[in-house]
Amino acid sequence: MNNKEFNWSHFLQPYELAVEGFILKIEGIKKQYQLRGAYCPIEIVTGRVKTPDSILDKAKRINVKFENIAREVYDIGGVRITCKYIEDVYKVAELLKSRKDVKLLEERDYIKNRKESGYRSLHLIMKYNVETIDGQVPLILEFQIRTHAMHFWASIEHSLKYKYRKNIPETLKERLKSASVAAAKLDEEMSSIHQVIKELEGDEKIIDQDPLENELSMFDIKKW
Ligand code: 0O2
């Protein structure tokens, strides 16, 4: 089998289903926190499935044979969760790791060990069986969990990489690295402020509305 004969649309459909499904599942977790009037560690959830060109580029770069792509390229399907604070990033990671529908294959902590570029995020590589019209399909998903500051940095660096076709000028690279250090300082300071707020206010109950008011419309169920 080679790239030209390969049915990419068929191959990528289970990833689309899995990513869309996980966005819904994580939105569901957010709603549950809201209904309980509890502090929610999740702010924003998004996802994407890589394009065939991007998959082939990556496979080439990391030296993966075409037939091993599904097993060895981990980020074909990606779910990204953005949080306010670093401690929330790890809370969300624990939530995901404790789920029975996924199995952790690998954890890449680019927060404790930031990448050479300055990139920071926590990546969980998870195995997941997605239900399709052809039955269960096992696949690998990458969950990227990060703070707003990490996301701000990563999205700008990502667009610069695209603009300069991956060859960002050295001076800009150095400035990006310093910006990453500054973003890490900001994360630390916001975390410390968060601790003080928690000590002042006690339990992280944040919503004073009556949760019952929302209960019936919790998941926007289409009623019969
Ligand atoms: P897109 O647009 O999200 O598809 P590598 O891909 O080899 O650099 P590695 O170690 O294989 O990195 O990382 P991993 O854990 O597979 O993560 C790959 C994805 O993480 C990337 O996908 C990015 O989304 C993000 N990422 C990793 N490193 C960086 C970085 O230095 N800068 C930014 N901005 N994002 C990074 P894609 O395919 O690059 O992008």
Boltz pocket constraint, residues with backbone or C-beta under 6 A from the ligand:
constraints:
  - pocket:
      binder: B
      contacts: [[A, 50], [A, 54], [A, 58], [A, 74], [A, 75], [A, 108], [A, 115], [A, 117], [A, 118], [A, 119], [A, 123], [A, 153], [A, 154], [A, 155], [A, 157], [A, 158]]
      max_distance: 6.0
